[in-house]
Amino acid sequence: MSDQHGPASLPTAHPRRPRRVSVIWIIPIVAVLIGGWLAWDTLSKQGPTITIAFESGEGLQPGQSQLKYKEIAFGTVQGLALSQDQTHVIVTVTTTREAKPLLTEDTEFWVVKPRLFAGDVRGLETLFSGTYIGMLPRKLGGKEKRDFVGLENPPVLEANLKGRVFLLRTSRLGSISLGSPVFFHGLDVGQVLSYDLGDMAERVTIHAFVRAPFDTYIHDESRFWNASGISVKMTSTGVQIQMESLRALLLGGVAFSTPTEYSHTGQSAEKHVFPLFADEDAANAASYTNKIPVLSYFSGSVSGLGPGSDVTLQGFTVGQVKDVRLIYDPVKDRVVAPVRYELEPERVLGVGNRVFKTPEDGAAALVKQGLRATLETTSLLTGQKAVVLKFIPNAPPVTVTKEGEDFVLPSVEGGGFADLEASATELLNKVNTIPFEDIGKNVDGILQSVNDAVKGPELRQAVNDLAATLASAKELVQHLDASTSAALKELPKIADDLDKALANANVLLVSLNNGYGNDTQFHRDLDRLLVQTSDALSSIRALADLLARHPEALVKGRPEGGVQ
């Protein structure tokens, strides 16, 4: 059987092509590509690494604390380390690419945390978000920098505001501090940025920032003054209290204004230097450039008078006292007080106006008219005094002299409250002349005489006689009481009898009225009787007249022709 079929056929081997890369390698390749892209993206977004030196790293956490500007994160704190001298903390910050143009030499850094600074509570948001580093680039396009020194306090202005900084010089800083407001017509238009000492520590220079557009109102003739605290003034209308604002009361403040005549001049340049006056009155007085030095000698008390006291004319301030001293005058052989003060005639005439050609002519003319200086107390509470200029009628003529640059103005005794003091002194002197001791002795003598009279026998006898008289009067009253008691007992019976009698009289009157009243028959008959009686009397009178003229009528009868 096997031979018939022959040998079996064998399978033929065919060569195969090698297989391609396995699908499983796609995953790591994609992962590598993604990693590379992420690395490139991270490196492309990463900015330069910077270091910031702070006094303390309080609140900063590596990997958590951020670097922010306008609430946008521009970096993260990577590490904290001590400086080589171990006085500072070096904070390493990795920034973003967007932060690179902001990292210039004018950029400022500080740690943002809850604090009270410049009158404001700042950094409260860090109670929830954590402490971070604040950044403020002052100018763009400056020189790049990578190592910085951080600020211990945040900058007063945490934003780039348009405006200008001006320098204010003063001998005393007072209550002005960082963040103190700057006022213009009561508006808050800026802040005090900083201050430093100058001129061998004799002056303080204040850097005051005024934001736009209010900085355009500052001219070279503008006046700055200290607006801190409360201003209290005694005026003729009472006590005036002035306060710029509550913030100025707590932090101090600066105010400025420009005289009207200079409001159209050119604007001041940045960092222009201005003097800082003590108050608004001193700033206003600085506008008066024409000042006349005057000297007056006073022999009375100068208590309450000092530099800065007012010089008034008819109640209007025309100057200020500059110096008060005491010297011995050998001519008058007594101590006198030379008072130097400056008169500012422009307060009355206006800036730039003049009446006399020279100050000498003006002084001579006014003294000739009776101008004199005197001291008056302006406040009974404080005892403050002022130099008062008066025109004295019929004043003795005086020649005006000068001591150095000062005009010597004659003085007279004070008036006002000084007159009251003199009157009170005179009254006390008169009271002191009253002989109170002699009066007391006389009063003692009178009292002694009264005492002797009281103790004498005459007064005692008078008192005894009065007592006897009172006893006799008492006995008489008792007798009268005993005598009248029986009569008083009969009074009720007598009253009853009187009532009965009155009742009977009333009945009688009623009966008479009924029988003989106006409406009774008796009254009517009586009226007719009276009429008839009157007629009868008339007839008898006529008969009597007839018989008187014709007596023969008794014989012949009535004559014929009637009676004539």
C-alpha positions as CSV (number, residue, x, y, z in Angstrom):
1,M,0.0,0.0,0.0
2,S,2.7,2.4,0.9
3,D,4.6,1.8,-2.3
4,Q,1.7,2.5,-4.4
5,H,1.1,5.9,-2.9
6,G,4.8,7.2,-2.8
7,P,6.4,9.4,-0.3
8,A,4.3,12.1,1.5
9,S,4.8,15.8,0.4
10,L,6.5,18.2,3.0
11,P,5.4,21.8,3.7
12,T,7.4,24.6,2.2
13,A,8.9,27.2,4.5
14,H,8.4,30.8,3.5
15,P,10.4,33.7,5.1
16,R,8.4,36.4,7.1
17,R,9.2,40.1,7.3
18,P,10.3,41.3,10.8
19,R,7.4,42.9,12.9
20,R,7.1,46.7,13.5
21,V,7.5,48.4,16.9
22,S,5.1,47.2,19.5
23,V,2.1,49.3,20.4
24,I,3.1,49.1,24.0
25,W,5.9,51.6,23.4
26,I,3.5,54.4,22.4
27,I,2.6,55.1,26.0
28,P,6.1,55.9,27.4
29,I,6.8,57.9,24.2
30,V,3.8,60.0,24.8
31,A,4.6,60.4,28.5
32,V,8.1,61.5,27.5
33,L,6.7,64.0,25.1
34,I,4.2,65.4,27.6
35,G,6.9,65.6,30.3
36,G,9.2,67.4,27.9
37,W,6.4,69.8,27.0
38,L,5.6,70.4,30.6
39,A,9.3,71.0,31.4
40,W,9.6,73.4,28.5
41,D,6.3,75.1,29.5
42,T,7.5,75.5,33.1
43,L,10.9,76.7,32.1
44,S,9.5,79.1,29.6
45,K,7.1,80.6,32.2
46,Q,9.7,80.8,35.0
47,G,11.4,84.1,35.5
48,P,14.6,85.0,37.3
49,T,15.3,83.9,40.8
50,I,15.7,86.8,43.2
51,T,16.8,87.3,46.8
52,I,15.3,89.8,49.3
53,A,16.8,90.7,52.6
54,F,14.4,91.3,55.5
55,E,14.9,91.9,59.2
56,S,12.8,88.9,59.9
57,G,11.1,86.1,58.0
58,E,8.0,86.1,60.3
59,G,5.1,84.4,58.6
60,L,6.9,83.4,55.4
61,Q,6.6,79.7,54.4
62,P,8.8,78.1,51.7
63,G,6.7,76.7,48.9
64,Q,3.6,78.5,50.1
65,S,4.2,82.2,50.5
66,Q,3.8,84.1,47.3
67,L,5.1,87.3,45.7
68,K,2.1,89.5,44.7
69,Y,1.5,92.7,42.9
70,K,-2.0,94.0,42.5
71,E,-3.3,90.7,44.0
72,I,-1.6,88.8,41.1
73,A,1.0,86.1,42.0
74,F,4.4,86.7,40.4
75,G,6.4,84.2,42.3
76,T,6.8,81.8,45.2
77,V,9.1,81.7,48.2
78,Q,11.6,78.8,47.7
79,G,13.7,79.2,50.8
80,L,14.8,81.2,53.9
81,A,18.3,81.5,55.1
82,L,20.4,83.8,57.4
83,S,22.8,86.2,55.9
84,Q,26.5,85.8,56.5
85,D,26.6,88.3,59.3
86,Q,23.4,86.7,60.8
87,T,21.6,90.1,61.0
88,H,19.1,89.5,58.2
89,V,17.0,86.8,56.6
90,I,17.6,86.1,52.9
91,V,14.4,85.1,51.2
92,T,14.9,83.3,47.9
93,V,11.9,83.8,45.5
94,T,11.3,82.1,42.2
95,T,9.5,84.5,39.9
96,T,7.4,84.1,36.8
97,R,8.3,85.3,33.3
98,E,5.8,88.1,33.6
99,A,7.7,89.5,36.7
100,K,11.0,90.0,34.8
101,P,10.2,93.6,33.5
102,L,9.1,94.5,37.0
103,L,12.4,93.6,38.8
104,T,14.3,96.9,38.5
105,E,16.3,98.9,40.9
106,D,13.3,101.0,41.8
107,T,11.1,98.1,42.9
108,E,10.2,97.9,46.5
109,F,9.3,94.7,48.5
110,W,7.8,94.3,52.0
111,V,6.1,91.6,54.0
112,V,2.3,91.9,54.0
113,K,0.7,91.0,57.4
114,P,-1.9,92.5,59.7
115,R,-0.6,95.7,61.1
116,L,-1.6,99.3,62.0
117,F,0.4,101.7,59.8
118,A,-0.1,105.3,58.8
119,G,-3.5,105.4,60.6
120,D,-4.8,102.4,58.6
121,V,-5.3,98.8,59.4
122,R,-3.6,96.8,56.6
123,G,-3.1,93.2,55.7
124,L,-6.3,91.8,57.3
125,E,-6.7,89.5,54.2
126,T,-3.6,87.6,55.3
127,L,-5.6,86.2,58.2
128,F,-7.1,83.7,55.7
129,S,-4.7,83.6,52.8
130,G,-1.5,83.7,54.8
131,T,1.5,86.1,54.8
132,Y,3.0,87.1,51.4
133,I,5.5,89.5,50.0
134,G,4.2,92.7,48.4
135,M,5.9,94.3,45.4
136,L,5.6,97.8,44.1
137,P,7.6,98.7,40.9
138,R,8.0,102.5,40.9
139,K,9.2,102.8,37.3
140,L,9.3,100.6,34.3
141,G,12.3,100.2,32.0
142,G,14.9,100.8,34.7
143,K,18.1,98.8,35.3
144,E,17.5,95.2,36.1
145,K,18.3,93.9,39.6
146,R,18.1,90.5,41.3
147,D,19.2,91.2,44.9
148,F,17.0,93.5,46.9
149,V,16.6,94.9,50.4
150,G,13.1,94.7,51.6
151,L,11.2,97.4,53.6
152,E,10.2,96.8,57.2
153,N,7.1,98.9,56.7
154,P,4.9,99.1,53.6
155,P,5.2,102.2,51.5
156,V,2.7,104.9,52.3
157,L,1.5,104.9,48.7
158,E,0.9,101.3,47.6
159,A,0.0,102.4,44.1
160,N,1.6,104.5,41.4
161,L,-0.5,107.6,41.6
162,K,0.1,110.7,39.4
163,G,1.3,113.7,41.3
164,R,4.4,115.4,42.7
165,V,6.5,115.4,45.8
166,F,7.3,118.7,47.6
167,L,9.8,119.3,50.4
168,L,8.7,121.1,53.5
169,R,11.3,122.4,55.9
170,T,10.6,123.1,59.6
171,S,12.5,123.3,62.8
172,R,10.0,121.1,64.6
173,L,8.2,118.0,63.3
174,G,5.4,118.1,65.9
175,S,2.7,115.4,65.5
176,I,3.3,115.0,61.7
177,S,4.1,111.3,60.9
178,L,4.2,108.9,58.0
179,G,0.9,108.9,56.3
180,S,-0.3,112.2,57.6
181,P,-2.8,113.8,55.2
182,V,-2.2,116.9,53.1
183,F,-5.3,119.2,52.9
184,F,-6.3,121.8,50.3
185,H,-9.5,123.7,51.2
186,G,-10.4,120.9,53.5
187,L,-9.9,118.1,50.9
188,D,-7.5,115.2,51.5
189,V,-5.2,115.6,48.4
190,G,-2.0,113.8,49.5
191,Q,0.1,112.2,52.2
192,V,3.4,112.6,54.0
193,L,5.8,110.0,52.5
194,S,8.8,110.4,54.7
195,Y,11.0,112.9,56.6
196,D,14.7,113.3,57.3
197,L,17.1,115.6,59.3
198,G,19.2,118.2,57.6
199,D,21.4,121.2,58.4
200,M,23.3,119.5,61.2
201,A,20.1,118.1,62.6
202,E,18.7,121.6,63.1
203,R,15.9,121.2,60.6
204,V,13.4,118.5,59.5
205,T,12.6,118.0,55.8
206,I,9.2,116.5,55.1
207,H,8.5,114.8,51.8
208,A,4.8,115.5,51.0
209,F,3.1,113.9,48.0
210,V,0.2,115.8,46.4
211,R,-1.7,113.8,43.8
212,A,-2.9,115.1,40.5
213,P,-4.7,117.4,39.6
214,F,-4.3,119.1,42.9
215,D,-0.5,119.4,42.5
216,T,-1.2,122.0,39.8
217,Y,-2.6,124.4,42.4
218,I,0.9,124.7,44.1
219,H,2.9,127.7,43.1
220,D,6.2,129.1,44.4
221,E,4.2,131.6,46.5
222,S,2.0,128.9,48.1
223,R,1.9,128.6,51.9
224,F,2.1,125.3,53.8
225,W,1.3,125.1,57.5
226,N,0.9,122.5,60.2
227,A,-2.8,121.5,60.5
228,S,-2.4,119.0,63.4
229,G,-4.5,118.9,66.5
230,I,-7.1,121.5,67.5
231,S,-6.9,125.3,67.2
232,V,-8.6,127.2,70.1
233,K,-8.9,131.0,69.8
234,M,-10.4,133.6,72.1
235,T,-12.3,136.2,70.0
236,S,-14.8,138.9,70.7
237,T,-17.6,136.5,69.7
238,G,-16.4,133.8,72.1
239,V,-14.2,130.7,71.9
240,Q,-13.5,129.4,68.4
241,I,-12.4,125.7,68.0
242,Q,-11.1,124.6,64.6
243,M,-10.0,121.1,63.6
244,E,-9.0,120.1,60.0
245,S,-10.3,116.5,60.4
246,L,-10.4,113.6,62.9
247,R,-7.6,112.0,61.0
248,A,-5.4,115.1,61.3
249,L,-6.1,115.1,65.0
250,L,-4.8,111.6,65.3
251,L,-2.0,111.5,62.8
252,G,-1.2,115.2,62.3
253,G,-1.6,116.9,59.0
254,V,-0.3,119.6,56.6
255,A,-2.5,122.1,54.7
256,F,-1.6,124.6,52.0
257,S,-3.2,127.5,50.1
258,T,-2.1,130.1,47.5
259,P,-2.8,133.8,47.9
260,T,-5.2,135.1,45.2
261,E,-2.8,137.5,43.7
262,Y,-0.4,134.6,43.0
263,S,-2.9,132.0,41.7
264,H,-2.1,132.7,38.1
265,T,1.7,132.3,38.3
266,G,3.6,129.3,37.1
267,Q,3.4,125.9,38.8
268,S,6.1,124.7,41.2
269,A,8.5,122.1,40.1
270,E,8.7,118.7,41.8
271,K,10.7,118.7,45.1
272,H,10.4,122.5,45.4
273,V,11.3,123.6,48.9
274,F,8.7,125.4,51.0
275,P,8.8,126.5,54.6
276,L,6.3,124.9,56.9
277,F,4.6,127.4,59.2
278,A,3.3,126.7,62.6
279,D,-0.3,127.6,61.8
280,E,-2.5,129.2,59.3
281,D,-2.2,132.7,60.8
282,A,1.6,132.5,60.5
283,A,1.3,131.3,56.9
284,N,-1.0,134.2,56.0
285,A,1.4,136.7,57.7
286,A,4.2,135.4,55.5
287,S,2.5,137.2,52.6
288,Y,3.4,140.6,54.1
289,T,6.9,141.5,53.1
290,N,6.9,145.1,54.3
291,K,7.8,144.9,57.9
292,I,8.8,147.9,60.1
293,P,10.9,147.1,63.3
294,V,9.7,149.1,66.3
295,L,11.0,149.3,69.9
296,S,9.0,150.5,73.0
297,Y,10.0,150.7,76.6
298,F,7.5,149.8,79.3
299,S,7.9,150.4,83.0
300,G,5.0,148.2,84.1
301,S,4.7,144.4,84.3
302,V,5.2,142.5,81.1
303,S,3.8,139.2,82.5
304,G,1.8,137.5,79.8
305,L,3.7,139.1,76.9
306,G,6.2,137.2,74.8
307,P,7.4,136.4,71.3
308,G,4.4,135.9,69.1
309,S,2.1,138.1,71.0
310,D,-0.1,140.3,68.9
311,V,0.3,144.0,68.2
312,T,-3.1,145.6,67.6
313,L,-4.4,148.9,66.3
314,Q,-8.1,149.6,67.1
315,G,-8.6,145.9,67.7
316,F,-7.0,144.8,64.4
317,T,-3.7,142.8,64.4
318,V,-1.0,144.7,62.6
319,G,2.1,142.9,63.8
320,Q,3.8,140.6,66.3
321,V,6.1,140.8,69.2
322,K,9.6,139.5,68.5
323,D,11.5,139.9,71.8
324,V,10.9,140.9,75.4
325,R,13.6,141.7,77.9
326,L,14.5,143.5,81.1
327,I,17.2,146.1,81.4
328,Y,18.3,148.7,84.0
329,D,17.8,152.3,82.9
330,P,20.5,154.4,84.6
331,V,18.8,157.7,83.6
332,K,15.5,156.8,85.2
333,D,17.2,154.6,87.8
334,R,14.8,151.7,87.5
335,V,14.2,148.5,85.5
336,V,12.4,148.8,82.3
337,A,11.2,146.3,79.7
338,P,12.3,146.9,76.0
339,V,9.8,145.2,73.7
340,R,10.7,144.7,70.1
341,Y,8.0,144.1,67.6
342,E,7.3,144.3,63.9
343,L,4.5,146.3,62.3
344,E,3.1,145.0,59.0
345,P,1.3,148.0,57.4
346,E,0.2,145.8,54.4
347,R,-2.3,144.1,56.8
348,V,-4.2,147.4,56.7
349,L,-3.2,148.9,53.3
350,G,-3.0,145.8,51.3
351,V,0.1,144.1,49.8
352,G,2.3,146.5,47.9
353,N,0.4,149.7,48.9
354,R,2.1,152.6,50.6
355,V,0.8,155.9,52.1
356,F,4.2,157.5,53.0
357,K,7.2,157.6,50.9
358,T,9.6,156.2,53.6
359,P,9.0,154.5,56.9
360,E,10.7,157.5,58.6
361,D,8.1,159.8,57.2
362,G,5.3,157.5,58.3
363,A,6.6,157.1,61.8
364,A,7.1,160.9,62.3
365,A,3.6,161.7,61.0
366,L,1.8,159.0,63.2
367,V,3.7,159.9,66.3
368,K,2.9,163.6,65.7
369,Q,-0.8,162.6,65.6
370,G,-0.5,161.0,69.0
371,L,0.3,157.4,68.2
372,R,1.6,155.6,71.4
373,A,2.2,152.1,72.5
374,T,0.6,150.5,75.6
375,L,0.2,147.1,77.2
376,E,-3.3,145.6,77.7
377,T,-4.5,142.3,79.0
378,T,-6.4,140.4,76.4
379,S,-7.6,137.5,78.6
380,L,-8.4,137.5,82.3
381,L,-8.3,133.7,82.2
382,T,-4.7,133.3,80.8
383,G,-3.3,136.7,81.6
384,Q,-2.1,137.1,78.1
385,K,-1.1,140.6,77.0
386,A,-0.7,142.4,73.7
387,V,0.9,145.6,72.6
388,V,-1.9,148.0,71.7
389,L,-1.3,151.1,69.6
390,K,-3.5,154.1,70.4
391,F,-3.8,157.7,69.2
392,I,-3.7,159.8,72.4
393,P,-5.5,163.2,72.1
394,N,-3.3,166.2,73.1
395,A,-0.3,163.9,73.6
396,P,3.0,165.7,74.4
397,P,5.1,166.2,71.2
398,V,7.9,163.6,70.9
399,T,10.7,163.3,68.3
400,V,11.0,159.9,66.7
401,T,14.4,158.3,67.2
402,K,16.0,155.1,66.1
403,E,18.1,152.5,67.9
404,G,19.9,150.6,65.2
405,E,17.2,149.6,62.7
406,D,14.3,149.9,65.3
407,F,12.1,153.0,65.5
408,V,11.5,154.0,69.1
409,L,7.8,154.5,69.7
410,P,6.8,156.2,73.0
411,S,4.7,154.3,75.5
412,V,1.9,155.2,77.9
413,E,0.4,153.5,80.9
414,G,-1.8,150.6,80.0
415,G,-5.6,150.7,79.7
416,G,-8.3,148.1,79.4
417,F,-7.9,145.4,82.0
418,A,-4.9,147.3,83.4
419,D,-7.3,150.2,84.3
420,L,-9.5,147.7,86.1
421,E,-6.6,146.4,88.0
422,A,-5.6,149.9,89.0
423,S,-9.1,150.7,90.1
424,A,-9.3,147.5,92.1
425,T,-5.9,148.4,93.7
426,E,-7.2,151.9,94.5
427,L,-10.3,150.4,96.0
428,L,-8.3,148.0,98.1
429,N,-6.1,150.9,99.3
430,K,-9.2,152.8,100.4
431,V,-10.5,149.7,102.2
432,N,-7.2,149.4,103.9
433,T,-7.5,153.0,105.2
434,I,-10.8,152.2,107.1
435,P,-10.0,152.1,110.9
436,F,-11.4,148.7,111.5
437,E,-9.6,148.4,114.8
438,D,-11.2,151.6,116.2
439,I,-14.6,150.5,114.9
440,G,-14.1,147.2,116.7
441,K,-13.2,148.9,119.9
442,N,-16.3,151.1,119.7
443,V,-18.5,148.1,119.0
444,D,-16.9,146.4,122.0
445,G,-17.7,149.4,124.1
446,I,-21.3,149.5,123.0
447,L,-21.7,145.8,123.7
448,Q,-20.1,146.3,127.1
449,S,-22.6,149.2,127.9
450,V,-25.5,147.0,126.8
451,N,-24.2,144.2,128.9
452,D,-23.8,146.6,131.9
453,A,-27.3,147.9,131.3
454,V,-28.7,144.4,131.2
455,K,-27.0,143.5,134.5
456,G,-28.0,146.9,136.1
457,P,-30.8,147.2,138.8
458,E,-32.9,149.5,136.6
459,L,-33.5,146.9,133.9
460,R,-34.1,144.3,136.6
461,Q,-36.7,146.5,138.3
462,A,-38.3,147.2,135.0
463,V,-38.6,143.5,134.3
464,N,-40.2,143.0,137.7
465,D,-42.7,145.8,137.2
466,L,-43.6,144.3,133.8
467,A,-44.2,140.9,135.4
468,A,-46.5,142.5,138.0
469,T,-48.4,144.4,135.3
470,L,-48.9,141.1,133.4
471,A,-50.1,139.4,136.5
472,S,-52.7,142.2,137.2
473,A,-53.9,142.0,133.6
474,K,-54.3,138.3,133.9
475,E,-56.3,138.7,137.1
476,L,-58.6,141.3,135.5
477,V,-59.2,139.0,132.6
478,Q,-60.2,136.2,135.0
479,H,-62.7,138.6,136.8
480,L,-64.2,139.6,133.5
481,D,-64.6,136.0,132.5
482,A,-66.3,135.2,135.8
483,S,-68.7,138.2,135.5
484,T,-69.7,137.6,131.9
485,S,-70.1,133.9,132.2
486,A,-73.7,134.2,133.6
487,A,-74.7,136.7,130.8
488,L,-73.2,134.4,128.2
489,K,-75.4,131.6,129.5
490,E,-78.6,133.8,129.0
491,L,-77.6,134.6,125.4
492,P,-79.3,131.6,123.8
493,K,-82.6,132.4,125.5
494,I,-82.4,136.1,124.5
495,A,-81.8,135.0,120.9
496,D,-84.9,132.8,121.0
497,D,-87.0,135.6,122.3
498,L,-85.7,137.9,119.6
499,D,-86.6,135.4,117.0
500,K,-90.2,135.2,118.3
501,A,-90.5,139.0,118.4
502,L,-89.3,139.2,114.9
503,A,-91.8,136.6,113.8
504,N,-94.7,138.5,115.4
505,A,-93.6,141.8,113.8
506,N,-93.5,140.1,110.5
507,V,-97.1,138.8,111.0
508,L,-98.2,142.3,112.0
509,L,-96.6,143.8,108.9
510,V,-98.3,141.3,106.7
511,S,-101.7,142.1,108.3
512,L,-101.2,145.8,107.8
513,N,-100.2,145.3,104.2
514,N,-103.3,143.2,103.6
515,G,-105.7,145.8,105.2
516,Y,-104.1,149.0,104.2
517,G,-101.8,148.1,101.3
518,N,-101.7,149.6,97.8
519,D,-104.2,147.1,96.4
520,T,-106.8,147.3,99.3
521,Q,-110.2,149.1,99.3
522,F,-109.0,151.4,102.1
523,H,-106.2,152.7,99.9
524,R,-108.5,153.3,97.0
525,D,-111.1,155.1,99.1
526,L,-108.3,157.2,100.7
527,D,-107.2,158.2,97.2
528,R,-110.7,159.4,96.2
529,L,-111.0,161.3,99.5
530,L,-107.8,163.1,98.9
531,V,-109.0,164.2,95.4
532,Q,-112.3,165.4,96.7
533,T,-110.6,167.3,99.5
534,S,-108.3,169.0,97.0
535,D,-111.3,170.1,94.9
536,A,-113.0,171.5,98.0
537,L,-110.0,173.4,99.0
538,S,-109.8,174.9,95.5
539,S,-113.4,176.1,95.7
540,I,-112.9,177.6,99.2
541,R,-109.8,179.5,97.8
542,A,-111.8,180.9,94.9
543,L,-114.6,182.0,97.3
544,A,-112.1,183.7,99.5
545,D,-110.6,185.6,96.6
546,L,-114.1,186.7,95.5
547,L,-115.0,188.0,99.0
548,A,-111.7,189.8,99.3
549,R,-112.4,191.8,96.1
550,H,-116.2,192.1,96.5
551,P,-117.2,191.9,100.2
552,E,-120.7,193.3,99.2
553,A,-121.3,190.0,97.5
554,L,-122.3,188.6,100.9
555,V,-125.4,191.0,100.7
556,K,-125.9,191.6,97.0
557,G,-124.8,188.2,95.7
558,R,-122.4,187.4,92.9
559,P,-121.9,190.5,90.7
560,E,-123.1,190.2,87.2
561,G,-120.7,190.0,84.4
562,G,-118.4,187.6,86.2
563,V,-115.4,188.3,88.3
564,Q,-112.7,190.6,86.9
